[in-house]
């Protein structure tokens, strides 16, 4: 039946994977992304931002460059955080559309086509939302608490700000000035895009258990850093609205 469906195509696509100690999964993610991209466009690039990995991520990426000519590697000698890695990837992207997800294989790049199919004239970007979160109980509770807290605090409209499976036009990302280095970049990005009047479509996606490595979020230093950035974002985005002031005077 699927063969009778006319799937949508987009002009060109940059796929971005932030990777930190993802040596056990990044090869499968790049391979799946190469397959997924060819289903939606003929003009692609895959960018992996190796954010100071200490495992064998670098060696795996070197091997992959011989198999995938569309693969570009950005290397941070020192870990800059999830937001820092994403900002590097966004700055390097050259195609009309940007799709990003994590390098730890908790999302499946083959579901990219569902995001592209969700595009229509009243939609500017597409956000995935987890059908069911496959994490430890502590992470599930923390994730739900965080989501409801920031959705209320920042007045967000999307149902899952913590789902890193997004398709966004590069022209929109060029309009927003992202500053976060931590995982708070997702909140910052969504809030700024929504405040500019752009509309997200939302698509259910699968979320898989982590098969390699450990989450980098639940460390005291990272939690403290994220809370600091969250407070700063609330001040600048909700109270002062500096991003809208810059837009009005730009």
N, C-alpha and C positions, 0 to 999 in steps of 0.2 A: 504493500500500500504506500509505503514511504516513497517509492520510486515515482509515483504519480503526483507527488507534491512538488510544486515549483518553489524552490528555496530562493531567498534573496541573495544578492551579491552586493559587495561594497567595493569602492574604487581601489583602495589600498589599505594595508594594515601593518601596524607595528605591534608585535607581541612582546611584552616586557615581563621578565621574571626577576624579582629581587631574590637573591640566593645567599644564605648564610649557613654554612655547614650542611649543605643539601647534597653532598656527594652521592648519597644512595638513591636519590630520586630525580635529580636534575636531568639525567639522560632520558628517562622516560617522559618527562615533561616536555623537553625540546622535541622529541620524536613525535609525541601526540600533537603538539602545537603545529608541527610541519604538516601533519595530515589534516588537522582541523582548518588551517589557513587556506589550504588548497580547495576546500569545500565552499569558501565564501569569497575568495578573491584570487586574482592572478599576480598580484604585486604585493610581496610580503618581505618583512624582515623580522628576525627574532633576536631580541636583545636580552642577554642575561647580565645582571649586575652582581658580580661576585663581591659581596660586601665584607671583605676581610675574613673570608672563611679560613678556618684552621684545620679542616679535614682535607679530603682529597677532591674537593669540588673543582679546584683549578686544573688538576690533571684530567678529570673527566671532561671538562669544557675544552681543553686542548685537543683531546681525541675527537670530540664532536665537531670541531671546526672543519675537519677533513671530510666529514660526511654531510654536513649541511652548509652550503655556501651562503645561505641567507642568515646564518648565525653571526651575531656581533657580540663581543664580550667587553664589558666595562669592568675594570678591576679597581676596587678600593683597597689600598694597602692596609688601612685601618678601618675597622667597623664603624660606619656612620649611622647605623640604626635603620629601621625599616623605612622611615620617611626619607632619610638621606639617600637610600638606595633607589626608591621610587623616583625621587626628583632627578637623580642622575639619568635614569631610564627615560623619563619624560623629556628631558632636555635633549637627549640624543636621538629621539624618535624622529623619523623623516616622513612617515606615511600619513595619509589623511585621517585614519582612525587608529586609536590606541586601545588595545585589550591588555589587561594585566591580571595576573593572579600569582599566587605564591609558588615558590619552587619546591615546596615540601610534599606535593602530590596529595593534598587533602581536597583539591578540586580537580576535575577532569577537563582538560582543554578541549576535548571532543564535544563538550556541551556548548562551545562557542557558537555553533550554528543557531542554537536557540536564541541567543542574544541578538544575532543579526536578523533573524526572522521576526523579532519583536519590533524592529524599527518601522516607523511609518511617519507620515507627515506631521503628526502632532507629538512626536517623540524626538528628543534631542540626544539622549544617551540611555544606556540600559544597565540596570543593576541586578545582579543575582541575589536571591535570598535562599538561605539554607532550608532544605526540606526537613532535615533532621540533623542536629549537630552531633557528630561522632567524636567526642572528646571525653576526658575524665569528668566525673561529676563536679569537681571543683571548677573546672574551666567552663562547664555548661552554666553553672550557677553564676559565676563571675561574668560570663558573656551576656547572659540575660539581664543581670543587674546593670551592667554597663550600658547596654543598648537602651533600656527603658529610661535610665537616668539621663543619658545625653540626648535622647529623642525629646524628652520633656524640656530639658534645660535649654537646648538650642533650637527647639521648634522645628525639628526635621520631619519630612513627610515620608521618606522611604521606610520600609519595614525592617530592613536589616543593614544598618550602617557598617556592621562588622563583617560583612561578606565581601571578601577581596576577589571578586569575579565581575569585572566591569568592562564595558565597551563605551568609549567616550571619543568624540571627535577631537583631533589634535587642536583645532581652532579654539575650542572651549577651554582646554587646558592652558593654552597660551594666554587666555584672558585672565586666568586666576593666578595670583602670585602665592605659591605654596611655600611655607616656611618651616613646617614641623619636621623634626628628625625622627621622632618616635612613631608608633602606630597611630598616634593622634592625627596623622596626616589624612586618614580616611574620613574622619569627622570634619576636619578643616576643608577638605576637597568637596565633599557632598554639600556642606553648608554654603560654601561660596558659590557653587554651581547653582544650587536652588535659589539663593538670594539674587542671582543674576536673571532669574525668571526661566531658566531651562527646566525641562520636564524629563524625568526618568520613567521609562517603562521598567517593569519588574518581572523577573523570570525565575521560577523555582529551579534550583540546581542541587546536585548531590554533594554531600560533604562526607569525606572518608576518614577513617582513623589514621593517625600518623604512623607510618611504618618505619621511619628512620629518623634518628636524632631526637632532640628535645625542644620543646617550645622555649623561646628566648624571652617571653614576656614575664613569666612569674619569677623574677629575681627582684630583690629589694631595690637595686639601683634603677632598673628599668621601670618598675612601678612608680617610684618616686619621680623619675624624669617625666613619665607620662602624665602624672597628676599635676606637675608643674606646668606642662604644656597645655593641659586641659584648662587650668585656671587662666592662663594667658590667652587662650583662644576664646574663652567666655568673655573676658574683658574686651578683646579687640573685635570679636564678631557679633556679640549680642549687645554689649553696653555701648562701646564706642562706634561700632560699625565702620571701622576704618577702611575695610575693603570696598564698601559702597561709596564712601567719600572719595576714594581715589578714582573710582569709576566715573563719578559725576564730574570730577574736575579734570579727568584725563582727556 
